[in-house]
C-alpha cells in the first residue's frame, strides 16, 4: 500500500526502501510537520469549499467558511487559533518552513481587516513574476 501512494519503493533485492518523498518525511521534521498540518487542516477545509458556498453563498462573515464546516466549529479561524493552543502551535510552526520553501515569500500583516490578536507575524505570499 505504501508503494501505491508513492511513499516507498521496492529495491532490486525486493526490500522496501525510502524514495525521495518518504525520506524527506522521515528525516525532515519541519516538512513532516507541514505535511501533517496540510492533512489535518488544509485538506479537510478544501473538501468543504462547495458545502460552504452552498450554505452561505457570497459572504464576508469571518465564521462562514469551509474551515468552520470542516472543523465543526462556529467561531472564526483566528479565534479558533487563540482558543486551541495545540493548533496555534502547529500553525506557527509551519510559517518559517513556508518561507524557506517559497522564494519571494515575506512575513508581514495578513489582511489587516482581520482581527488576528496573535503575537507572531503571518505569512504573506507574493506572486512570483
C-alpha positions as CSV (number, residue, x, y, z in Angstrom):
1,X,0.0,0.0,0.0
2,X,2.9,2.4,0.8
3,X,4.2,1.9,-2.7
4,X,0.8,2.7,-4.2
5,X,0.9,6.1,-2.6
6,X,4.5,6.7,-3.7
7,X,5.9,6.8,-0.2
8,X,8.3,3.8,-0.6
9,X,9.6,1.7,-3.4
10,X,10.8,-1.9,-3.8
11,X,14.5,-2.1,-4.4
12,X,16.4,-4.7,-6.5
13,X,16.6,-7.1,-3.6
14,X,12.8,-6.9,-3.1
15,X,13.0,-4.9,0.0
16,X,11.0,-1.8,0.8
17,X,13.2,1.3,0.7
18,X,12.7,5.0,1.0
19,X,12.2,7.1,-2.1
20,X,12.7,10.9,-2.1
21,X,9.3,11.6,-0.7
22,X,9.4,9.2,2.2
23,X,13.0,10.0,3.0
24,X,12.0,13.7,3.3
25,X,9.2,12.8,5.7
26,X,11.4,10.6,7.7
27,X,14.4,12.9,8.0
28,X,13.0,16.5,7.9
29,X,10.8,17.2,10.9
30,X,9.7,20.5,9.5
31,X,8.5,19.0,6.3
32,X,6.7,16.2,8.2
33,X,5.0,18.8,10.4
34,X,3.9,20.8,7.4
35,X,2.5,17.6,5.8
36,X,0.6,16.8,9.0
37,X,-0.9,20.3,9.1
38,X,-1.9,20.1,5.5
39,X,-3.5,16.7,6.0
40,X,-5.3,17.6,9.3
41,X,-6.5,21.1,8.5
42,X,-6.0,22.3,4.9
43,X,-7.3,19.2,3.0
44,X,-10.5,18.8,5.1
45,X,-11.1,22.5,4.6
46,X,-10.6,22.3,0.8
47,X,-13.1,19.4,0.7
48,X,-15.7,21.7,2.2
49,X,-15.4,24.6,-0.2
50,X,-18.5,23.6,-2.2
51,X,-20.5,23.0,1.0
52,X,-19.6,26.4,2.3
53,X,-20.6,28.0,-0.9
54,X,-23.9,26.2,-1.0
55,X,-24.6,27.1,2.7
56,X,-23.6,30.7,2.7
57,X,-23.0,31.8,-0.8
58,X,-21.0,35.1,-1.2
59,X,-20.3,36.1,2.4
60,X,-17.9,38.3,4.2
61,X,-18.6,36.8,7.7
62,X,-15.5,35.5,9.3
63,X,-17.3,32.5,10.7
64,X,-18.9,31.4,7.4
65,X,-16.1,29.5,5.8
66,X,-15.2,26.0,4.7
67,X,-12.9,25.8,7.8
68,X,-15.8,26.1,10.1
69,X,-17.6,23.2,8.4
70,X,-14.5,21.0,8.2
71,X,-13.7,21.5,11.9
72,X,-17.3,21.5,13.2
73,X,-16.9,24.9,14.8
74,X,-18.7,28.2,14.6
75,X,-16.1,30.7,15.6
76,X,-13.8,32.5,13.1
77,X,-10.4,30.9,12.2
78,X,-8.2,33.3,14.2
79,X,-10.5,33.0,17.2
80,X,-10.1,29.2,16.9
81,X,-6.3,29.7,16.8
82,X,-6.5,31.7,20.0
83,X,-8.7,29.2,21.7
84,X,-6.9,26.0,20.6
85,X,-3.3,26.2,21.8
86,X,-2.4,22.9,20.1
87,X,-3.5,24.2,16.6
88,X,-2.0,27.6,17.3
89,X,1.4,25.9,17.9
90,X,1.1,23.9,14.7
91,X,0.1,27.0,12.7
92,X,3.1,29.0,13.9
93,X,5.5,26.1,13.5
94,X,4.8,25.9,9.7
95,X,5.3,29.6,8.9
96,X,9.1,29.6,8.8
97,X,9.1,26.5,6.7
98,X,6.7,28.1,4.2
99,X,9.2,30.9,3.9
100,X,12.1,28.5,3.3
101,X,10.2,26.6,0.5
102,X,8.8,29.6,-1.3
103,X,11.3,32.1,-2.7
104,X,9.8,35.6,-2.6
105,X,7.6,35.0,0.4
106,X,7.7,37.6,3.2
107,X,6.4,37.8,6.7
108,X,4.0,40.7,7.2
109,X,0.5,41.7,8.0
110,X,-2.2,39.3,6.8
111,X,-5.3,41.0,5.7
112,X,-5.3,43.9,8.2
113,X,-9.1,43.9,8.3
114,X,-8.9,40.7,10.3
115,X,-8.6,40.9,14.0
116,X,-5.9,38.3,14.5
117,X,-5.0,39.0,18.1
118,X,-1.9,36.8,17.7
119,X,1.7,37.8,18.6
120,X,3.7,36.4,15.7
121,X,3.6,37.7,12.1
122,X,1.7,35.8,9.5
123,X,2.9,34.6,6.1
124,X,2.1,36.7,3.1
125,X,2.9,35.1,-0.3
126,X,3.6,37.5,-3.1
127,X,3.2,36.2,-6.6
128,X,6.5,35.3,-8.3
129,X,6.9,37.1,-11.6
